[in-house]
Amino acid sequence: MQINSAKSAVLVTLFLASTAVAFAAPKPQPAILDDGRLDKQWFSTDGEFREDDDIDYLWVSPGFDIAGKTLGFVAWPQVKFIGEKAHERDVRDRRLADQMNADMAEAFKDAFGRAFGDRIQLDGKPTLRVEGRIVDCSTGSDAAKILVGFGAGAGNTTIDVRFVDVATGNVVAGFHHRVVSGTDWSTTDSKFFDWLDETADKLSKTGFAELYRKGDRVRN
């Protein structure tokens, strides 16, 4: 009986330990994500990022709602590539990034204005400042596009966008996303800005908080 009791105690202990592991809180996300292209500190938050079908990394603070805010879209700073592949980018990549960068603030203002309509204000003293930056850009490989096809050698552009409460200076929402294109220029004149229009429309219809709630936790 004593041996059976000892075995039972061991089994109970193992069961409780396995249960504790199963229900343990998920490990905190690393401070650097997306192969170094996403620095969580830029968003000034310890919250976790989640993914949506149209947004790679999304973070929204509890209770955030864009409705009723006056948005100010500020010019994006000079492009500075970050991440593990930053050293691989050449003159063509930087030229493309600079050309896109000049239009970003106005493009976001236009897309959000059309998507949200009179639920937001674009004129007047901003209560919400929208800031962004390009963190990576590649025109891709012409040789791979021609010789391989099927998406090989595709170009891409990766951005950070954050929404800052002007009164407090706190970041209240933000996202990080990479748009992939099969040709040098479609990232600029079609793929990227098509994605922007579609994403603004989706955020308008679903809402920042709900889209974040439904998203899956990203791991890397």
C-alpha beads as a LAMMPS data file, in Angstrom:
LAMMPS data file: protein, C-alpha beads

220 atoms
219 bonds

1 atom types
1 bond types

-500.0 500.0 xlo xhi
-500.0 500.0 ylo yhi
-500.0 500.0 zlo zhi

Masses

1 110.0

Atoms # bond

1 1 1 0.000 0.000 0.000
2 1 1 2.822 2.377 0.809
3 1 1 4.471 1.716 -2.569
4 1 1 1.183 2.321 -4.399
5 1 1 0.654 5.533 -2.444
6 1 1 4.135 6.720 -3.358
7 1 1 3.520 5.955 -7.021
8 1 1 0.197 7.777 -6.860
9 1 1 1.839 10.810 -5.327
10 1 1 4.453 10.855 -8.086
11 1 1 1.765 10.569 -10.776
12 1 1 -0.249 13.394 -9.229
13 1 1 2.855 15.586 -9.066
14 1 1 3.689 14.901 -12.708
15 1 1 0.107 15.624 -13.743
16 1 1 0.037 18.919 -11.889
17 1 1 3.372 19.916 -13.354
18 1 1 2.253 19.154 -16.899
19 1 1 -0.985 21.051 -16.318
20 1 1 0.924 24.070 -15.041
21 1 1 3.078 24.044 -18.183
22 1 1 0.030 23.734 -20.421
23 1 1 -1.637 26.758 -18.850
24 1 1 1.495 28.829 -18.328
25 1 1 1.473 32.340 -19.698
26 1 1 3.047 32.649 -23.157
27 1 1 6.648 33.757 -23.268
28 1 1 7.068 37.507 -23.781
29 1 1 7.834 38.531 -27.336
30 1 1 11.438 39.489 -28.052
31 1 1 12.258 43.190 -28.264
32 1 1 13.380 42.715 -31.886
33 1 1 11.113 40.992 -34.413
34 1 1 10.989 40.339 -38.165
35 1 1 14.712 39.637 -38.546
36 1 1 15.610 42.900 -36.855
37 1 1 13.323 45.109 -38.946
38 1 1 10.813 45.620 -36.108
39 1 1 12.135 47.360 -33.006
40 1 1 9.397 47.324 -30.377
41 1 1 10.970 50.280 -28.582
42 1 1 10.016 52.556 -31.487
43 1 1 6.414 51.894 -30.515
44 1 1 7.162 52.584 -26.821
45 1 1 5.146 49.619 -25.660
46 1 1 5.653 46.313 -23.921
47 1 1 2.403 44.993 -25.393
48 1 1 2.364 42.056 -27.769
49 1 1 2.010 42.323 -31.516
50 1 1 -0.606 40.297 -33.351
51 1 1 -0.996 39.461 -37.021
52 1 1 -3.867 39.927 -39.412
53 1 1 -4.252 38.712 -42.977
54 1 1 -3.367 42.212 -44.216
55 1 1 -1.069 43.484 -41.440
56 1 1 2.032 41.527 -40.415
57 1 1 2.399 43.077 -36.936
58 1 1 -0.352 45.087 -35.227
59 1 1 -0.488 46.576 -31.739
60 1 1 -3.423 48.505 -30.262
61 1 1 -3.672 49.858 -26.724
62 1 1 -6.797 48.972 -24.708
63 1 1 -9.758 51.184 -25.520
64 1 1 -8.167 52.919 -28.488
65 1 1 -10.583 54.278 -31.081
66 1 1 -9.699 56.535 -33.990
67 1 1 -13.232 57.908 -34.325
68 1 1 -13.614 61.549 -33.275
69 1 1 -9.878 62.252 -33.446
70 1 1 -8.193 64.987 -35.438
71 1 1 -5.295 63.352 -37.259
72 1 1 -2.053 65.037 -38.207
73 1 1 0.057 63.113 -40.747
74 1 1 3.668 64.241 -40.417
75 1 1 6.392 63.908 -43.067
76 1 1 8.399 60.713 -42.791
77 1 1 12.077 61.069 -41.794
78 1 1 15.004 60.312 -44.046
79 1 1 15.130 56.612 -44.818
80 1 1 17.398 54.501 -42.643
81 1 1 17.379 50.758 -43.268
82 1 1 17.518 48.431 -40.269
83 1 1 17.514 44.666 -39.880
84 1 1 19.739 41.754 -40.778
85 1 1 19.659 42.495 -44.514
86 1 1 20.196 46.261 -44.312
87 1 1 23.817 45.951 -45.448
88 1 1 22.711 44.131 -48.613
89 1 1 20.686 47.045 -50.001
90 1 1 22.199 48.882 -52.954
91 1 1 21.780 52.262 -54.668
92 1 1 18.667 51.160 -56.568
93 1 1 17.014 50.050 -53.341
94 1 1 17.762 53.355 -51.629
95 1 1 16.595 55.362 -54.628
96 1 1 13.262 53.523 -54.631
97 1 1 12.890 54.034 -50.870
98 1 1 13.585 57.770 -51.168
99 1 1 11.041 58.158 -53.968
100 1 1 8.360 56.358 -51.969
101 1 1 9.236 58.179 -48.763
102 1 1 8.414 61.597 -50.184
103 1 1 4.776 60.611 -50.803
104 1 1 4.038 58.526 -47.714
105 1 1 2.478 61.085 -45.345
106 1 1 0.158 62.452 -48.008
107 1 1 -0.762 58.956 -49.222
108 1 1 -1.716 57.838 -45.703
109 1 1 -3.707 61.026 -45.143
110 1 1 -5.623 60.494 -48.366
111 1 1 -6.292 56.783 -47.716
112 1 1 -7.508 57.290 -44.135
113 1 1 -9.544 60.343 -45.102
114 1 1 -11.437 58.412 -47.758
115 1 1 -11.848 55.293 -45.611
116 1 1 -13.028 56.945 -42.381
117 1 1 -14.847 59.920 -43.872
118 1 1 -16.432 62.258 -41.358
119 1 1 -15.588 59.974 -38.435
120 1 1 -12.166 61.648 -38.287
121 1 1 -10.918 65.184 -38.860
122 1 1 -7.935 66.032 -41.048
123 1 1 -7.935 69.797 -40.534
124 1 1 -7.335 71.641 -37.308
125 1 1 -5.095 71.068 -34.306
126 1 1 -4.248 67.330 -34.224
127 1 1 -5.182 65.216 -31.245
128 1 1 -3.550 62.166 -32.836
129 1 1 -0.238 62.360 -34.681
130 1 1 0.489 59.725 -37.326
131 1 1 4.179 59.003 -37.818
132 1 1 5.862 56.515 -40.103
133 1 1 9.153 55.377 -41.541
134 1 1 10.546 53.017 -44.161
135 1 1 12.844 50.473 -42.493
136 1 1 13.665 48.287 -45.495
137 1 1 13.245 48.356 -49.265
138 1 1 14.438 46.154 -52.108
139 1 1 13.809 46.287 -55.848
140 1 1 14.481 42.542 -55.931
141 1 1 16.539 40.586 -58.429
142 1 1 15.885 41.133 -62.122
143 1 1 17.767 37.954 -63.018
144 1 1 15.667 35.824 -60.689
145 1 1 12.463 37.379 -61.992
146 1 1 13.403 36.586 -65.589
147 1 1 15.076 33.204 -65.175
148 1 1 13.032 31.704 -62.349
149 1 1 9.718 33.537 -62.186
150 1 1 6.954 32.401 -59.821
151 1 1 7.694 35.237 -57.407
152 1 1 11.450 34.681 -57.223
153 1 1 13.455 37.885 -56.881
154 1 1 10.419 39.860 -55.733
155 1 1 10.939 43.364 -54.398
156 1 1 9.496 44.561 -51.098
157 1 1 9.024 47.584 -48.891
158 1 1 8.733 47.429 -45.090
159 1 1 7.255 50.219 -42.983
160 1 1 6.521 51.196 -39.382
161 1 1 3.497 53.375 -38.571
162 1 1 2.497 54.624 -35.134
163 1 1 -0.358 56.723 -33.756
164 1 1 0.685 59.113 -30.997
165 1 1 -1.683 60.777 -28.519
166 1 1 -0.604 64.415 -28.779
167 1 1 -1.760 65.282 -25.247
168 1 1 0.299 62.577 -23.529
169 1 1 2.958 61.740 -26.097
170 1 1 2.083 58.061 -25.714
171 1 1 1.908 55.684 -28.665
172 1 1 -1.615 54.257 -28.653
173 1 1 -1.506 52.007 -31.737
174 1 1 0.848 50.995 -34.489
175 1 1 1.748 48.467 -37.127
176 1 1 4.696 47.068 -39.038
177 1 1 4.188 45.561 -42.466
178 1 1 6.072 44.387 -45.543
179 1 1 4.478 44.698 -48.992
180 1 1 5.953 42.290 -51.546
181 1 1 5.970 43.035 -55.266
182 1 1 7.099 41.058 -58.280
183 1 1 8.497 44.035 -60.198
184 1 1 10.693 47.032 -59.442
185 1 1 8.038 49.719 -59.608
186 1 1 4.737 48.055 -58.804
187 1 1 5.641 48.280 -55.109
188 1 1 5.449 52.047 -55.564
189 1 1 2.652 52.669 -58.009
190 1 1 0.342 49.727 -57.425
191 1 1 1.083 47.043 -54.841
192 1 1 1.992 49.272 -51.923
193 1 1 -0.661 51.918 -52.375
194 1 1 -3.308 49.315 -53.220
195 1 1 -2.435 47.630 -49.929
196 1 1 -2.673 50.982 -48.125
197 1 1 -6.149 51.708 -49.510
198 1 1 -7.389 48.203 -48.674
199 1 1 -5.917 48.286 -45.166
200 1 1 -7.361 51.704 -44.332
201 1 1 -10.744 50.476 -45.536
202 1 1 -10.475 47.322 -43.423
203 1 1 -9.474 49.280 -40.318
204 1 1 -12.425 51.581 -40.942
205 1 1 -14.948 48.749 -41.221
206 1 1 -13.587 46.426 -38.528
207 1 1 -11.985 48.898 -36.133
208 1 1 -8.461 48.899 -34.713
209 1 1 -9.403 47.235 -31.421
210 1 1 -11.502 44.468 -32.984
211 1 1 -8.907 43.677 -35.638
212 1 1 -6.306 43.399 -32.906
213 1 1 -8.561 41.240 -30.708
214 1 1 -9.118 38.776 -33.533
215 1 1 -5.443 38.626 -34.518
216 1 1 -3.038 35.801 -33.787
217 1 1 -0.029 36.390 -31.546
218 1 1 3.173 36.676 -33.587
219 1 1 6.230 34.770 -32.445
220 1 1 9.148 36.148 -34.436

Bonds

1 1 1 2
2 1 2 3
3 1 3 4
4 1 4 5
5 1 5 6
6 1 6 7
7 1 7 8
8 1 8 9
9 1 9 10
10 1 10 11
11 1 11 12
12 1 12 13
13 1 13 14
14 1 14 15
15 1 15 16
16 1 16 17
17 1 17 18
18 1 18 19
19 1 19 20
20 1 20 21
21 1 21 22
22 1 22 23
23 1 23 24
24 1 24 25
25 1 25 26
26 1 26 27
27 1 27 28
28 1 28 29
29 1 29 30
30 1 30 31
31 1 31 32
32 1 32 33
33 1 33 34
34 1 34 35
35 1 35 36
36 1 36 37
37 1 37 38
38 1 38 39
39 1 39 40
40 1 40 41
41 1 41 42
42 1 42 43
43 1 43 44
44 1 44 45
45 1 45 46
46 1 46 47
47 1 47 48
48 1 48 49
49 1 49 50
50 1 50 51
51 1 51 52
52 1 52 53
53 1 53 54
54 1 54 55
55 1 55 56
56 1 56 57
57 1 57 58
58 1 58 59
59 1 59 60
60 1 60 61
61 1 61 62
62 1 62 63
63 1 63 64
64 1 64 65
65 1 65 66
66 1 66 67
67 1 67 68
68 1 68 69
69 1 69 70
70 1 70 71
71 1 71 72
72 1 72 73
73 1 73 74
74 1 74 75
75 1 75 76
76 1 76 77
77 1 77 78
78 1 78 79
79 1 79 80
80 1 80 81
81 1 81 82
82 1 82 83
83 1 83 84
84 1 84 85
85 1 85 86
86 1 86 87
87 1 87 88
88 1 88 89
89 1 89 90
90 1 90 91
91 1 91 92
92 1 92 93
93 1 93 94
94 1 94 95
95 1 95 96
96 1 96 97
97 1 97 98
98 1 98 99
99 1 99 100
100 1 100 101
101 1 101 102
102 1 102 103
103 1 103 104
104 1 104 105
105 1 105 106
106 1 106 107
107 1 107 108
108 1 108 109
109 1 109 110
110 1 110 111
111 1 111 112
112 1 112 113
113 1 113 114
114 1 114 115
115 1 115 116
116 1 116 117
117 1 117 118
118 1 118 119
119 1 119 120
120 1 120 121
121 1 121 122
122 1 122 123
123 1 123 124
124 1 124 125
125 1 125 126
126 1 126 127
127 1 127 128
128 1 128 129
129 1 129 130
130 1 130 131
131 1 131 132
132 1 132 133
133 1 133 134
134 1 134 135
135 1 135 136
136 1 136 137
137 1 137 138
138 1 138 139
139 1 139 140
140 1 140 141
141 1 141 142
142 1 142 143
143 1 143 144
144 1 144 145
145 1 145 146
146 1 146 147
147 1 147 148
148 1 148 149
149 1 149 150
150 1 150 151
151 1 151 152
152 1 152 153
153 1 153 154
154 1 154 155
155 1 155 156
156 1 156 157
157 1 157 158
158 1 158 159
159 1 159 160
160 1 160 161
161 1 161 162
162 1 162 163
163 1 163 164
164 1 164 165
165 1 165 166
166 1 166 167
167 1 167 168
168 1 168 169
169 1 169 170
170 1 170 171
171 1 171 172
172 1 172 173
173 1 173 174
174 1 174 175
175 1 175 176
176 1 176 177
177 1 177 178
178 1 178 179
179 1 179 180
180 1 180 181
181 1 181 182
182 1 182 183
183 1 183 184
184 1 184 185
185 1 185 186
186 1 186 187
187 1 187 188
188 1 188 189
189 1 189 190
190 1 190 191
191 1 191 192
192 1 192 193
193 1 193 194
194 1 194 195
195 1 195 196
196 1 196 197
197 1 197 198
198 1 198 199
199 1 199 200
200 1 200 201
201 1 201 202
202 1 202 203
203 1 203 204
204 1 204 205
205 1 205 206
206 1 206 207
207 1 207 208
208 1 208 209
209 1 209 210
210 1 210 211
211 1 211 212
212 1 212 213
213 1 213 214
214 1 214 215
215 1 215 216
216 1 216 217
217 1 217 218
218 1 218 219
219 1 219 220
